Structure formats: C-alpha cells, structure tokens
Amino acid sequence: EHGHFGVPANVEAYEALYFWVRNNQEHYNKLQIGEKSSRLTSERISQLKAIGFDFIERCNKYHDDVRWNQRVRELKNFNEKHRHFKVPKN
C-alpha cells in the first residue's frame, strides 16, 4: 500500500509491526558482524528478502535526536511519577 517498509513508530495501529521490523533489522545486522541469532534464520531472511524487505535501517540524525530527547523526557516523567526506572514491558 505504501511502497516501503518504513513503518511509523508513532501510529498506534502499527506499533507492534514497527517493533517487529526494527527487531529483525537488528538481528540481521548482528548476523552480519558474526553474532548468532536464534530468531532470524536463513529461511526467514529469504522470506523477507523475497518481498523486498530492507534490512538496513534508514534513520537520519535529526530523527534520532528527536526520538532520543522524547524518550529522555518520557523516562524523566515516569521516574517523577513512580520514583524508579523499572519501566514495565506493557
């Protein structure tokens, strides 16, 4: 539908897909430097390549800085409210 694999992180409907995409990109990159991945098998890599999936994360510094600053603010707010940094998974 959109012609790319850049799943937006800030759209709730795509949040799980966004993290899945990022996770697979990270696992692929680890494999490229010799680390093992129990999740990303050669068969799974072939499946994703067959649909044109881009394993290279394409982010620019501006978006990285914006995301970083947003997360720092969120963490600060969480700590002020809960008085700890043990952020629950869900």
C-alpha positions in Angstrom: 0.0 0.0 0.0 2.7 2.5 0.9 5.6 1.2 -1.2 8.2 1.0 1.5 9.0 -0.8 4.8 9.4 2.4 6.9 6.7 1.5 9.5 5.8 4.6 11.6 6.5 4.3 15.3 4.1 7.0 16.3 0.9 5.3 14.9 -0.7 3.0 17.5 -2.1 0.7 14.9 1.5 0.0 13.6 3.3 -0.1 16.9 3.8 -3.9 17.1 4.7 -4.1 13.5 7.2 -1.2 13.9 9.0 -3.1 16.7 9.0 -6.3 14.8 10.6 -4.6 11.8 13.2 -3.0 14.0 13.9 -6.2 15.8 14.5 -8.1 12.6 16.8 -5.3 11.3 18.8 -5.5 14.5 19.1 -9.3 14.4 20.1 -9.2 10.7 22.8 -6.6 11.5 24.1 -8.8 14.3 24.4 -11.7 12.0 26.4 -9.6 9.6 29.0 -9.0 12.2 29.2 -12.6 13.3 26.8 -12.7 16.2 24.3 -15.5 16.4 20.6 -15.0 16.2 18.1 -17.6 17.4 15.2 -15.8 15.8 16.4 -14.8 12.3 17.1 -18.0 10.4 18.3 -18.1 6.8 14.8 -19.2 5.8 13.2 -16.2 7.5 15.8 -13.9 5.9 14.9 -15.5 2.5 11.2 -14.9 3.1 11.8 -11.2 3.9 14.1 -10.7 1.0 11.6 -12.3 -1.3 9.1 -9.5 -0.5 11.8 -6.8 -0.9 12.3 -6.1 2.8 15.1 -3.6 3.5 17.3 -4.9 6.4 19.2 -1.6 6.6 17.6 0.9 9.0 17.4 4.3 7.4 17.2 7.0 10.0 18.8 10.4 9.9 20.5 12.1 12.8 17.6 14.7 13.2 15.0 11.9 13.8 17.4 10.0 16.1 17.9 13.2 18.2 14.2 13.9 18.3 13.4 10.4 19.3 16.2 10.4 21.9 15.0 13.6 23.5 11.4 12.4 23.6 12.4 9.2 25.3 14.5 11.0 27.9 11.5 13.3 28.7 9.3 10.2 29.0 11.7 8.5 31.3 12.1 11.6 33.4 8.3 11.8 33.7 8.0 8.1 34.5 10.6 8.4 37.3 9.0 11.5 38.8 5.6 9.7 38.9 6.9 6.2 40.1 10.2 7.1 41.7 12.1 4.3 39.9 13.3 3.4 36.4 11.8 -0.1 36.2 9.6 0.6 33.2 7.1 -2.3 32.7 7.0 -4.1 29.4 3.3 -3.4 28.8 
